[in-house]
Amino acid sequence: MEKNEHVQILIIGSGPAGYTAALYAARANLKPVLYQGIQPGGQLTITTEVENYPGYPEGIQGPEMMIDFEKQAARMGADIRYGTASAVDLSRQPFRVTIDEEKTVEADALIIATGASAKWLGLESEQRLNGSGVSACAVCDGFFFKSREVAITGGGDTACEEALYLSKICSTVHMLVRRDEMRASKVMQERVKKTKNIQVYWNTEIVEVLGDKKVDGVKVKNNQTGAVSEIPVSAFFVAIGHQPNSSIFRGQLDMDEQEYIRTVPGSTRTSVEGVFACGDVQDKIYRQAVTAAGSGCMAALDAERYLSVKELAVEADTEDSEGSLASSDYTFTGPKAG
């Protein structure tokens, strides 16, 4: 294993949250180091047109926007590197993060921006047409299919919310539910059932997404009768959930039942002092590029303040040994998650 490297702020994960955190930390002269992770740029690199991010009046391709984010952070002085965090030790300070199982980086403050990954059905056609009519985000991509027929699969609250969102844009929403009931709350189910242009298909599974270069329809099977049929649609949305990329922090940070990292409300502070989480790894509600970027800003500011207080505490300890100041006057006392 390579010799240890010590940095003030280490950011793991890229995307809007990580790059924004790097931008703010660099402008504060904290010399942040960012490791981009297994998917540099995050989920936006598999997104096509982005029209709902402020500052791009004509819209922009997701990968292109992430290149802009990276360039801006680098121009401010952020050290952006290829590599993935493979292990962490948050039990002591400085924190220790292993990169690609071969290099250890020690950090005075750690910002986690590892994001979340959409759960997919595992169909070849689903992945082949991803970005060409297949999407895991109705809020992101529904607008492109205005006044058209679309299909969505899922039976939870997220699927209901996205179906309702699509119903306001699209002519018909074909909602495909694998079982004979939904997992969603009763309130959400009632809203779906009362929406005239949402057609629910019970006991229905996707066999294949149809289309060559773009989605033309979906082939479905009824689990009770075995009957196979095709539904012509222009888009297919997968709403079976997301998985936060938080597994390496398991047992070290407070998480909810879905393994999203808990943060103190109104901040990015986690259950470990000096560790901050931003973006989709801690946000299961909004999951938008603009909210991820906002939380990345928050994480950098939280980390900057933490390091400032920590530095004052060290100075106070030094002066206290000479009988001047007590270190407790500068101890970080912000609330912890959990």
LOLUMMI-665847 format. One line per field, with one value per residue (C-alpha): residue number from 1; residue in three letters; x, y, z. Coordinates in nm, 3 decimals, always signed. Example, Ala and Ser with C-alpha at 12.3 -4.5 7.8 and 13.67 -1.06 7.14 Angstrom:
BEGIN
num <- [1	2]
residu <- [ALA	SER]
px <- [+1.230	+1.367]
py <- [-0.450	-0.106]
pz <- [+0.780	+0.714]
***
This chain:
BEGIN
num <- [1	2	3	4	5	6	7	8	9	10	11	12	13	14	15	16	17	18	19	20	21	22	23	24	25	26	27	28	29	30	31	32	33	34	35	36	37	38	39	40	41	42	43	44	45	46	47	48	49	50	51	52	53	54	55	56	57	58	59	60	61	62	63	64	65	66	67	68	69	70	71	72	73	74	75	76	77	78	79	80	81	82	83	84	85	86	87	88	89	90	91	92	93	94	95	96	97	98	99	100	101	102	103	104	105	106	107	108	109	110	111	112	113	114	115	116	117	118	119	120	121	122	123	124	125	126	127	128	129	130	131	132	133	134	135	136	137	138	139	140	141	142	143	144	145	146	147	148	149	150	151	152	153	154	155	156	157	158	159	160	161	162	163	164	165	166	167	168	169	170	171	172	173	174	175	176	177	178	179	180	181	182	183	184	185	186	187	188	189	190	191	192	193	194	195	196	197	198	199	200	201	202	203	204	205	206	207	208	209	210	211	212	213	214	215	216	217	218	219	220	221	222	223	224	225	226	227	228	229	230	231	232	233	234	235	236	237	238	239	240	241	242	243	244	245	246	247	248	249	250	251	252	253	254	255	256	257	258	259	260	261	262	263	264	265	266	267	268	269	270	271	272	273	274	275	276	277	278	279	280	281	282	283	284	285	286	287	288	289	290	291	292	293	294	295	296	297	298	299	300	301	302	303	304	305	306	307	308	309	310	311	312	313	314	315	316	317	318	319	320	321	322	323	324	325	326	327	328	329	330	331	332	333	334	335	336	337	338]
residu <- [MET	GLU	LYS	ASN	GLU	HIS	VAL	GLN	ILE	LEU	ILE	ILE	GLY	SER	GLY	PRO	ALA	GLY	TYR	THR	ALA	ALA	LEU	TYR	ALA	ALA	ARG	ALA	ASN	LEU	LYS	PRO	VAL	LEU	TYR	GLN	GLY	ILE	GLN	PRO	GLY	GLY	GLN	LEU	THR	ILE	THR	THR	GLU	VAL	GLU	ASN	TYR	PRO	GLY	TYR	PRO	GLU	GLY	ILE	GLN	GLY	PRO	GLU	MET	MET	ILE	ASP	PHE	GLU	LYS	GLN	ALA	ALA	ARG	MET	GLY	ALA	ASP	ILE	ARG	TYR	GLY	THR	ALA	SER	ALA	VAL	ASP	LEU	SER	ARG	GLN	PRO	PHE	ARG	VAL	THR	ILE	ASP	GLU	GLU	LYS	THR	VAL	GLU	ALA	ASP	ALA	LEU	ILE	ILE	ALA	THR	GLY	ALA	SER	ALA	LYS	TRP	LEU	GLY	LEU	GLU	SER	GLU	GLN	ARG	LEU	ASN	GLY	SER	GLY	VAL	SER	ALA	CYS	ALA	VAL	CYS	ASP	GLY	PHE	PHE	PHE	LYS	SER	ARG	GLU	VAL	ALA	ILE	THR	GLY	GLY	GLY	ASP	THR	ALA	CYS	GLU	GLU	ALA	LEU	TYR	LEU	SER	LYS	ILE	CYS	SER	THR	VAL	HIS	MET	LEU	VAL	ARG	ARG	ASP	GLU	MET	ARG	ALA	SER	LYS	VAL	MET	GLN	GLU	ARG	VAL	LYS	LYS	THR	LYS	ASN	ILE	GLN	VAL	TYR	TRP	ASN	THR	GLU	ILE	VAL	GLU	VAL	LEU	GLY	ASP	LYS	LYS	VAL	ASP	GLY	VAL	LYS	VAL	LYS	ASN	ASN	GLN	THR	GLY	ALA	VAL	SER	GLU	ILE	PRO	VAL	SER	ALA	PHE	PHE	VAL	ALA	ILE	GLY	HIS	GLN	PRO	ASN	SER	SER	ILE	PHE	ARG	GLY	GLN	LEU	ASP	MET	ASP	GLU	GLN	GLU	TYR	ILE	ARG	THR	VAL	PRO	GLY	SER	THR	ARG	THR	SER	VAL	GLU	GLY	VAL	PHE	ALA	CYS	GLY	ASP	VAL	GLN	ASP	LYS	ILE	TYR	ARG	GLN	ALA	VAL	THR	ALA	ALA	GLY	SER	GLY	CYS	MET	ALA	ALA	LEU	ASP	ALA	GLU	ARG	TYR	LEU	SER	VAL	LYS	GLU	LEU	ALA	VAL	GLU	ALA	ASP	THR	GLU	ASP	SER	GLU	GLY	SER	LEU	ALA	SER	SER	ASP	TYR	THR	PHE	THR	GLY	PRO	LYS	ALA	GLY]
px <- [+0.000	+0.125	+0.245	-0.024	-0.121	-0.274	-0.532	-0.755	-1.076	-1.136	-1.444	-1.547	-1.789	-1.858	-2.178	-2.341	-2.295	-1.929	-1.818	-2.003	-1.849	-1.507	-1.573	-1.667	-1.388	-1.132	-1.249	-1.203	-0.840	-0.884	-0.712	-0.977	-0.899	-1.188	-1.196	-1.459	-1.574	-1.683	-1.907	-1.739	-2.013	-2.273	-2.617	-2.626	-2.369	-2.641	-2.898	-2.958	-3.119	-3.131	-3.375	-3.454	-3.114	-3.089	-2.841	-2.887	-3.172	-3.138	-3.092	-2.776	-2.673	-2.613	-2.253	-2.167	-2.303	-2.090	-1.782	-1.865	-1.898	-1.565	-1.384	-1.515	-1.409	-1.066	-1.021	-1.077	-0.798	-0.971	-0.751	-0.981	-0.863	-0.976	-1.029	-1.288	-1.302	-1.284	-1.268	-1.296	-1.202	-1.401	-1.312	-1.024	-0.902	-0.767	-1.006	-0.852	-0.988	-0.846	-0.854	-0.875	-0.752	-0.399	-0.358	-0.455	-0.557	-0.592	-0.834	-0.918	-1.271	-1.457	-1.739	-1.941	-2.103	-2.130	-2.489	-2.745	-2.809	-3.147	-3.269	-3.330	-3.520	-3.213	-3.343	-3.101	-3.348	-3.390	-3.019	-2.985	-3.260	-3.159	-3.161	-3.362	-3.701	-3.608	-3.562	-3.557	-3.667	-4.006	-3.944	-3.621	-3.744	-4.124	-4.143	-3.988	-4.294	-4.559	-4.901	-4.777	-4.852	-4.596	-4.556	-4.420	-4.346	-4.353	-4.599	-4.459	-4.507	-4.236	-4.406	-4.739	-4.584	-4.414	-4.728	-4.926	-4.659	-4.664	-5.044	-5.027	-4.798	-4.876	-5.197	-5.206	-4.992	-4.988	-4.890	-4.762	-4.783	-4.622	-4.862	-5.238	-5.187	-4.956	-4.707	-4.783	-4.969	-5.350	-5.359	-5.126	-5.316	-5.645	-5.496	-5.375	-5.710	-5.896	-5.674	-5.858	-5.559	-5.365	-5.447	-5.330	-5.235	-5.232	-5.016	-4.815	-4.443	-4.226	-4.091	-3.910	-3.883	-3.960	-3.777	-3.458	-3.313	-3.598	-3.881	-4.181	-4.363	-4.338	-4.411	-4.581	-4.701	-4.993	-4.866	-5.203	-5.305	-4.963	-5.099	-4.838	-4.933	-4.776	-4.854	-4.744	-4.574	-4.309	-4.129	-4.082	-4.010	-3.866	-3.978	-3.878	-3.651	-3.297	-3.006	-2.777	-2.408	-2.331	-2.223	-1.863	-1.995	-2.215	-2.164	-1.972	-2.241	-2.603	-2.831	-3.202	-3.362	-3.284	-2.920	-2.945	-2.698	-2.878	-2.782	-2.877	-3.181	-3.074	-2.714	-2.495	-2.346	-2.355	-2.332	-1.951	-1.810	-1.610	-1.791	-2.049	-2.288	-2.452	-2.649	-2.847	-2.660	-2.857	-3.156	-3.430	-3.699	-3.589	-3.303	-3.251	-2.928	-3.004	-3.079	-2.768	-2.557	-2.713	-2.631	-2.275	-2.241	-2.375	-2.128	-1.831	-1.945	-2.013	-1.669	-1.501	-1.665	-1.576	-1.210	-1.206	-1.344	-1.104	-0.810	-0.924	-0.951	-0.591	-0.476	-0.676	-0.517	-0.175	-0.258	-0.428	-0.101	+0.033	-0.267	-0.457	-0.754	-0.954	-0.997	-1.358	-1.439	-1.386	-1.504	-1.733	-2.074	-2.313	-2.589	-2.520	-2.741	-2.897]
py <- [+0.000	+0.345	+0.589	+0.791	+1.133	+1.398	+1.654	+1.909	+1.813	+1.491	+1.461	+1.117	+1.103	+1.350	+1.466	+1.801	+1.757	+1.656	+1.908	+2.194	+2.100	+2.099	+2.439	+2.603	+2.436	+2.540	+2.902	+2.890	+2.789	+2.453	+2.265	+1.993	+1.658	+1.487	+1.125	+1.086	+0.735	+0.452	+0.680	+1.021	+1.279	+1.057	+0.970	+1.275	+1.108	+0.863	+1.140	+1.307	+1.653	+1.851	+2.141	+2.211	+2.326	+2.707	+2.883	+2.670	+2.842	+2.615	+2.300	+2.089	+1.726	+1.569	+1.456	+1.800	+1.971	+1.750	+1.839	+2.207	+2.140	+1.959	+2.229	+2.505	+2.324	+2.251	+2.613	+2.720	+2.486	+2.160	+1.853	+1.616	+1.258	+0.926	+0.663	+0.503	+0.485	+0.115	+0.137	+0.399	+0.428	+0.699	+0.582	+0.826	+1.159	+1.227	+0.998	+0.727	+0.649	+0.374	+0.449	+0.157	-0.078	+0.053	+0.408	+0.563	+0.928	+1.091	+1.383	+1.637	+1.663	+1.425	+1.508	+1.215	+1.270	+0.912	+0.949	+0.678	+0.436	+0.367	+0.010	-0.148	-0.453	-0.608	-0.627	-0.594	-0.374	-0.154	-0.073	-0.045	+0.218	+0.399	+0.768	+0.697	+0.671	+0.462	+0.665	+0.627	+0.986	+1.112	+1.461	+1.480	+1.338	+1.339	+1.676	+1.530	+1.309	+1.573	+1.466	+1.114	+0.775	+0.642	+0.341	+0.321	+0.020	+0.012	-0.012	+0.209	+0.572	+0.683	+0.506	+0.665	+1.011	+0.978	+0.838	+1.135	+1.374	+1.214	+1.225	+1.606	+1.601	+1.288	+1.179	+0.835	+0.672	+0.291	+0.190	-0.165	-0.326	-0.667	-0.781	-0.759	-0.467	-0.171	-0.115	+0.257	+0.439	+0.434	+0.806	+0.771	+0.470	+0.660	+0.952	+0.721	+0.543	+0.874	+1.003	+0.929	+0.908	+0.659	+0.302	+0.045	-0.307	-0.554	-0.871	-0.736	-0.771	-0.626	-0.882	-0.643	-0.278	-0.251	-0.033	-0.008	+0.339	+0.469	+0.325	+0.215	+0.014	-0.246	-0.619	-0.731	-1.057	-1.113	-1.323	-1.489	-1.583	-1.593	-1.381	-1.168	-0.840	-0.521	-0.163	+0.108	+0.390	+0.655	+0.618	+0.369	+0.485	+0.255	+0.350	+0.056	+0.253	+0.379	+0.237	+0.489	+0.422	+0.406	+0.046	+0.129	+0.347	+0.072	+0.045	+0.373	+0.632	+0.654	+0.551	+0.499	+0.163	+0.213	+0.300	+0.668	+0.856	+1.059	+1.424	+1.684	+1.874	+2.199	+2.086	+1.817	+1.699	+1.326	+1.124	+1.152	+1.497	+1.616	+1.394	+1.555	+1.401	+1.571	+1.483	+1.168	+0.955	+1.144	+1.275	+1.026	+1.289	+1.538	+1.366	+1.657	+1.800	+2.147	+2.023	+1.803	+2.103	+2.308	+2.045	+2.025	+2.396	+2.336	+2.053	+2.268	+2.553	+2.314	+2.159	+2.499	+2.608	+2.280	+2.315	+2.678	+2.585	+2.293	+2.521	+2.766	+2.478	+2.377	+2.735	+2.751	+2.430	+2.580	+2.902	+2.713	+2.536	+2.882	+2.967	+3.189	+3.023	+2.705	+2.477	+2.412	+2.767	+2.655	+2.296	+2.199	+2.150	+2.122	+1.857	+1.509	+1.283	+0.979]
pz <- [+0.000	-0.090	+0.171	+0.345	+0.214	+0.440	+0.319	+0.488	+0.306	+0.118	-0.104	-0.225	-0.515	-0.792	-0.957	-0.874	-0.497	-0.503	-0.763	-0.591	-0.257	-0.425	-0.583	-0.253	-0.056	-0.317	-0.308	+0.070	+0.006	+0.177	-0.108	-0.139	-0.298	-0.479	-0.591	-0.861	-0.782	-1.007	-1.219	-1.264	-1.290	-1.126	-1.263	-1.489	-1.715	-1.823	-1.869	-2.203	-2.214	-1.887	-1.908	-1.543	-1.416	-1.378	-1.603	-1.914	-2.101	-2.405	-2.197	-2.187	-2.214	-1.872	-1.944	-2.082	-1.772	-1.548	-1.751	-1.692	-1.316	-1.308	-1.505	-1.280	-0.962	-1.110	-1.218	-0.857	-0.745	-0.653	-0.701	-0.894	-0.933	-1.072	-0.804	-0.581	-0.202	-0.115	+0.266	+0.541	+0.907	+1.083	+1.434	+1.472	+1.340	+1.092	+0.906	+0.691	+0.345	+0.125	-0.248	-0.494	-0.219	-0.253	-0.127	+0.207	+0.235	+0.577	+0.602	+0.871	+0.728	+0.501	+0.258	+0.128	-0.212	-0.335	-0.455	-0.515	-0.796	-0.953	-0.925	-1.264	-1.382	-1.541	-1.898	-2.188	-2.377	-2.071	-2.060	-2.439	-2.456	-2.137	-2.231	-2.547	-2.383	-2.079	-1.760	-1.384	-1.321	-1.436	-1.300	-1.502	-1.831	-1.835	-2.011	-2.326	-2.371	-2.333	-2.467	-2.543	-2.393	-2.146	-1.917	-1.562	-1.346	-0.965	-0.679	-0.404	-0.311	-0.553	-0.843	-0.751	-0.720	-1.057	-1.222	-1.092	-1.215	-1.560	-1.570	-1.577	-1.880	-2.079	-2.248	-2.084	-1.816	-1.819	-1.464	-1.439	-1.093	-1.041	-0.767	-0.715	-0.477	-0.429	-0.150	-0.159	+0.117	+0.094	+0.022	-0.277	-0.408	-0.395	-0.584	-0.857	-0.884	-0.909	-1.191	-1.513	-1.747	-1.529	-1.630	-1.374	-1.484	-1.193	-1.177	-1.468	-1.537	-1.810	-2.053	-2.286	-2.380	-2.751	-2.998	-3.198	-3.142	-2.924	-2.718	-2.925	-2.660	-2.385	-2.392	-2.071	-1.916	-1.683	-1.391	-1.334	-1.687	-1.853	-2.138	-2.318	-2.482	-2.614	-2.514	-2.758	-2.563	-2.627	-2.293	-2.012	-1.657	-1.392	-1.040	-0.824	-0.595	-0.549	-0.353	-0.179	-0.236	+0.134	+0.196	+0.294	+0.580	+0.721	+1.097	+1.114	+1.036	+1.143	+0.853	+0.806	+0.722	+0.351	+0.429	+0.341	+0.562	+0.829	+0.860	+1.117	+0.979	+0.818	+0.781	+0.626	+0.957	+1.018	+1.339	+1.326	+1.395	+1.095	+0.843	+0.615	+0.362	+0.065	-0.245	-0.310	-0.056	+0.211	+0.013	-0.076	-0.129	-0.397	-0.586	-0.826	-0.962	-0.827	-0.473	-0.480	-0.580	-0.301	-0.041	-0.179	-0.108	+0.244	+0.304	+0.206	+0.429	+0.718	+0.673	+0.654	+0.979	+1.146	+1.051	+1.167	+1.509	+1.531	+1.453	+1.721	+1.967	+1.896	+1.947	+2.268	+2.394	+2.328	+2.509	+2.791	+2.865	+2.936	+3.155	+2.912	+2.737	+2.790	+2.490	+2.587	+2.476	+2.116	+2.119	+1.833	+1.997	+1.701	+1.729	+1.600	+1.394	+1.548]
***
